[in-house]
Amino acid sequence: MNNTTKAMPRIAPDSSLFSRESMNLASPNAVTAVRIFVWRTWKHTSNNLFAYGMDVVLAPVLTLLIFTYLFGGAIAGSTTAYLQYFLPGFLLLTILPMTVYSGTTLCQDIVKGVYNRFRTMPFWQPATMIGSVLMDGLRYMSAALVSFGVGMLLGFRPEGGAIGAIMALLFIVCFAFSVSWIFSMMGVLVKKPETVSGTSMMLMYPLLFASNILVDSDTMPGWMGVIVELNPISVAATTARGLMHGTASTGDIAAGVGVCLLLLLLFMPLTIYFYMKKVK
């Protein structure tokens, strides 16, 4: 008996059968891709709510109490009077250091090779960064609301009313969003997340304390006052203070919005360019 069997003919795979079009799969558009990465960042945040609470609740409240009751009487004669000047700028003092997280998170993902995997997927690549930075805006707004609420309990009263306070809070979050792109670019360029955090703080804190957040620049020597007023953080603090107290001029608002747009238009394209070039 012949036990030989005929070999099955080999069928060459038709690549068209596995094409994206034949399987009715479409690449997500830019909006969908950004939404997905916003959700991804939120999931990372929700898995570490203790650290999130420390950043947006405990640290701002303690810092506000320390500055108000330790320095308020010496600087303005009373804590209540000082709080009226200090709180709008304090919101920037609280939120701006958080913008460094945008750079460290981005750097961590690049170092781990996560973004190299993303580059093999068919979606709008800048969404990886934009989604993360947008989600950081929730951190900024949460910290701003907590600090503002505690300030109200301590006696702060915005003379510009509710509309002025809302406009000031929105402006502060927009300014932080613009600044976060500076550190996002740094996160793309450096090789270690520790370098981002260390270098960023060396740049951030001199700018924060060499501003008009804590004291009015009119009380400083002339040359120092000029330097302080040219500080972009001072421009932002003046805008926020004016909006909250209803004293912001058109020039103040234009200067604040102009700084936000300048930072955004300069550092956002650069970050995307360096990212696309780095992870090829």
TIKOL-467580 format. One line per field, with one value per residue (C-alpha): residue number from 1; residue in one letter; x, y, z. Coordinates in nm, 3 decimals. Layout:
! TIKOL-467580
resi = (NUM,...)
resn = (A,...)
xx = (X,...)
yy = (Y,...)
zz = (Z,...)
! end
This chain:
! TIKOL-467580
resi = (1,2,3,4,5,6,7,8,9,10,11,12,13,14,15,16,17,18,19,20,21,22,23,24,25,26,27,28,29,30,31,32,33,34,35,36,37,38,39,40,41,42,43,44,45,46,47,48,49,50,51,52,53,54,55,56,57,58,59,60,61,62,63,64,65,66,67,68,69,70,71,72,73,74,75,76,77,78,79,80,81,82,83,84,85,86,87,88,89,90,91,92,93,94,95,96,97,98,99,100,101,102,103,104,105,106,107,108,109,110,111,112,113,114,115,116,117,118,119,120,121,122,123,124,125,126,127,128,129,130,131,132,133,134,135,136,137,138,139,140,141,142,143,144,145,146,147,148,149,150,151,152,153,154,155,156,157,158,159,160,161,162,163,164,165,166,167,168,169,170,171,172,173,174,175,176,177,178,179,180,181,182,183,184,185,186,187,188,189,190,191,192,193,194,195,196,197,198,199,200,201,202,203,204,205,206,207,208,209,210,211,212,213,214,215,216,217,218,219,220,221,222,223,224,225,226,227,228,229,230,231,232,233,234,235,236,237,238,239,240,241,242,243,244,245,246,247,248,249,250,251,252,253,254,255,256,257,258,259,260,261,262,263,264,265,266,267,268,269,270,271,272,273,274,275,276,277,278,279,280)
resn = (M,N,N,T,T,K,A,M,P,R,I,A,P,D,S,S,L,F,S,R,E,S,M,N,L,A,S,P,N,A,V,T,A,V,R,I,F,V,W,R,T,W,K,H,T,S,N,N,L,F,A,Y,G,M,D,V,V,L,A,P,V,L,T,L,L,I,F,T,Y,L,F,G,G,A,I,A,G,S,T,T,A,Y,L,Q,Y,F,L,P,G,F,L,L,L,T,I,L,P,M,T,V,Y,S,G,T,T,L,C,Q,D,I,V,K,G,V,Y,N,R,F,R,T,M,P,F,W,Q,P,A,T,M,I,G,S,V,L,M,D,G,L,R,Y,M,S,A,A,L,V,S,F,G,V,G,M,L,L,G,F,R,P,E,G,G,A,I,G,A,I,M,A,L,L,F,I,V,C,F,A,F,S,V,S,W,I,F,S,M,M,G,V,L,V,K,K,P,E,T,V,S,G,T,S,M,M,L,M,Y,P,L,L,F,A,S,N,I,L,V,D,S,D,T,M,P,G,W,M,G,V,I,V,E,L,N,P,I,S,V,A,A,T,T,A,R,G,L,M,H,G,T,A,S,T,G,D,I,A,A,G,V,G,V,C,L,L,L,L,L,L,F,M,P,L,T,I,Y,F,Y,M,K,K,V,K)
xx = (0.000,0.133,0.135,0.269,0.046,0.035,0.188,-0.053,0.019,0.168,-0.042,0.144,-0.014,-0.186,-0.068,-0.382,-0.581,-0.401,-0.396,-0.550,-0.805,-0.922,-0.973,-1.164,-0.923,-0.858,-0.582,-0.717,-0.737,-0.550,-0.835,-0.892,-0.521,-0.490,-0.795,-0.641,-0.318,-0.508,-0.677,-0.342,-0.196,-0.504,-0.469,-0.109,-0.224,-0.513,-0.274,-0.073,-0.336,-0.132,0.146,-0.116,-0.283,0.050,0.116,-0.222,-0.346,-0.093,0.207,0.010,-0.179,0.132,0.326,0.043,0.016,0.392,0.433,0.120,0.176,0.555,0.620,0.285,0.318,0.677,0.612,0.265,0.197,-0.079,-0.142,-0.477,-0.330,-0.041,-0.274,-0.457,-0.132,0.032,-0.235,-0.262,0.113,0.121,-0.091,0.195,0.446,0.250,0.172,0.483,0.711,0.456,0.524,0.854,0.657,0.574,0.943,1.030,0.734,0.823,1.188,1.098,0.887,1.160,1.429,1.213,1.157,0.782,0.784,0.986,0.696,0.451,0.641,0.552,0.181,-0.025,-0.150,-0.068,0.259,0.250,-0.057,0.179,0.307,0.000,-0.224,0.018,0.059,-0.316,-0.377,-0.124,-0.361,-0.594,-0.315,-0.263,-0.632,-0.676,-0.385,-0.510,-0.862,-0.735,-0.498,-0.763,-1.019,-0.780,-0.692,-1.061,-1.087,-0.788,-0.948,-0.860,-1.129,-1.097,-1.210,-1.275,-1.553,-1.623,-1.564,-1.226,-1.123,-1.228,-1.043,-0.732,-0.743,-0.785,-0.499,-0.269,-0.346,-0.283,0.048,0.151,0.051,0.279,0.571,0.530,0.646,0.986,1.040,0.881,1.148,1.410,1.264,1.317,1.673,1.828,1.902,1.788,1.469,1.685,1.859,1.525,1.416,1.753,1.818,1.459,1.458,1.786,1.614,1.269,1.332,1.556,1.288,1.012,1.182,1.331,0.979,0.703,0.517,0.633,0.689,0.611,0.898,0.846,1.007,1.329,1.631,1.575,1.800,1.656,1.301,1.368,1.505,1.212,0.953,1.111,1.080,0.800,0.674,0.634,0.435,0.208,0.172,0.080,-0.185,-0.332,-0.329,-0.497,-0.767,-0.848,-0.869,-1.029,-0.736,-0.585,-0.532,-0.548,-0.170,-0.142,-0.374,-0.203,0.139,0.024,-0.145,0.152,0.398,0.179,0.157,0.529,0.624,0.368,0.458,0.829,0.862,0.571,0.694,1.052,0.949,0.759,1.048,1.311,1.081,1.015,1.386,1.497,1.279,1.322)
yy = (0.000,0.340,0.549,0.860,1.163,1.457,1.773,2.056,2.335,2.647,2.955,3.281,3.525,3.811,4.124,4.301,4.073,4.217,4.578,4.838,4.924,4.564,4.524,4.853,4.995,5.366,5.560,5.779,6.145,6.412,6.487,6.120,6.059,6.354,6.231,5.884,6.025,6.253,5.938,5.757,6.037,6.040,5.669,5.721,6.004,5.808,5.529,5.770,5.984,6.024,6.213,6.406,6.513,6.621,6.841,7.007,7.020,6.981,7.165,7.474,7.508,7.482,7.723,7.977,7.962,7.997,8.298,8.474,8.445,8.446,8.739,8.917,9.132,9.232,9.322,9.480,9.544,9.284,8.940,9.044,9.336,9.125,8.847,9.086,9.151,8.812,8.555,8.615,8.581,8.291,8.090,8.117,8.033,7.714,7.603,7.685,7.430,7.163,7.234,7.050,6.724,6.757,6.728,6.452,6.236,6.276,6.196,5.884,5.747,5.816,5.653,5.345,5.309,5.365,5.641,5.431,5.187,5.472,5.571,5.236,5.305,5.491,5.798,6.167,6.154,6.498,6.370,6.183,6.514,6.733,6.485,6.463,6.840,6.898,6.652,6.837,7.132,6.948,6.947,7.321,7.404,7.182,7.347,7.694,7.627,7.480,7.773,8.028,7.862,7.861,8.223,8.314,8.141,8.341,8.670,8.729,8.918,8.969,9.323,9.226,8.994,8.641,8.724,8.874,8.578,8.326,8.515,8.531,8.158,8.073,8.303,8.143,7.793,7.909,8.063,7.739,7.543,7.767,7.729,7.351,7.334,7.469,7.171,6.933,7.038,6.983,6.638,6.549,6.678,6.540,6.175,6.144,6.258,6.366,6.614,6.769,6.815,6.939,7.183,7.306,7.398,7.586,7.798,7.818,7.935,8.233,8.355,8.298,8.483,8.756,8.864,9.080,8.780,8.841,9.217,9.515,9.610,9.976,9.898,9.777,9.974,10.118,9.881,9.579,9.697,9.716,9.359,9.230,9.397,9.242,8.896,8.709,8.573,8.930,9.014,8.715,8.803,9.164,9.043,8.793,9.049,9.309,9.069,8.957,9.310,9.466,9.700,9.534,9.774,9.677,9.689,9.451,9.198,9.230,9.180,8.870,8.712,8.807,8.626,8.313,8.319,8.385,8.089,7.864,7.956,7.923,7.612,7.393,7.362,7.316,7.038,6.856,6.900,6.764,6.479,6.368,6.389,6.210,5.899,5.811)
zz = (0.000,-0.093,0.226,0.062,0.080,-0.143,0.000,0.042,-0.203,-0.041,-0.081,-0.083,0.158,-0.010,0.164,0.056,0.285,0.586,0.479,0.705,0.438,0.395,0.769,0.784,1.041,1.036,1.207,1.485,1.393,1.588,1.830,1.908,1.957,2.198,2.391,2.424,2.568,2.803,2.934,2.955,3.167,3.388,3.453,3.563,3.791,3.942,4.032,4.245,4.412,4.732,4.553,4.357,4.682,4.828,4.526,4.490,4.850,5.129,4.983,4.864,5.191,5.409,5.189,5.193,5.572,5.617,5.386,5.508,5.881,5.883,5.648,5.618,5.927,5.853,5.489,5.492,5.860,5.881,5.742,5.592,5.402,5.275,5.162,4.928,4.745,4.783,4.692,4.314,4.277,4.520,4.278,4.029,4.301,4.369,4.015,3.812,3.985,3.885,3.518,3.557,3.576,3.206,3.123,3.367,3.260,2.893,2.959,3.157,2.873,2.617,2.832,2.884,2.510,2.535,2.277,2.035,2.039,1.986,1.673,1.514,1.557,1.300,1.485,1.501,1.693,1.868,2.056,2.290,2.427,2.387,2.569,2.861,2.894,2.869,3.149,3.361,3.333,3.571,3.830,3.781,3.812,4.119,4.299,4.200,4.330,4.657,4.717,4.623,4.852,5.148,5.076,5.091,5.429,5.552,5.449,5.084,4.893,4.514,4.441,4.081,4.193,4.076,3.708,3.780,3.996,3.730,3.458,3.676,3.750,3.381,3.289,3.549,3.418,3.060,3.163,3.337,3.026,2.818,3.060,3.069,2.706,2.809,3.035,2.787,2.538,2.804,2.870,2.504,2.488,2.807,2.882,3.244,3.422,3.717,3.490,3.398,3.758,3.883,3.601,3.595,3.962,3.921,3.655,3.810,4.165,4.084,3.844,4.100,4.383,4.162,4.073,4.219,4.364,4.723,4.727,4.507,4.277,4.374,4.711,4.543,4.423,4.077,3.885,4.065,4.004,3.629,3.622,3.825,3.602,3.291,3.443,3.255,3.587,3.714,3.400,3.467,3.836,3.752,3.507,3.755,4.036,3.819,3.703,4.057,4.193,3.887,3.821,3.515,3.227,2.863,2.857,3.154,2.993,2.655,2.815,3.004,2.704,2.486,2.713,2.704,2.325,2.286,2.505,2.339,1.981,2.050,2.265,2.152,1.788,1.907,2.144,1.871,1.627,1.867,1.970,1.612,1.538,1.855,1.845,1.478)
! end
